[in-house]
Amino acid sequence: MNGNPLAYELASRLNELINIPLINEENEQIFFDLIITILLQLLYDSLDISK
């Protein structure tokens, strides 16, 4: 978990829906967490929302 509960929750839900073959669940969770974190940061930046 990267410290952002929203990103972790969204990544967990996405991980439940999508299964990437040949990758274990822990690595899938890390991958989706990274993708969601990047997307949320882009959204925050476009809306000019500071943390």
Long-range contacts (C-beta under 8 A, 24 or more apart in sequence): 1-33, 2-33, 2-34, 2-37, 4-37, 4-40, 6-40, 7-33, 7-36, 7-37, 7-40, 8-33, 10-36, 10-40, 11-35, 11-36, 11-37
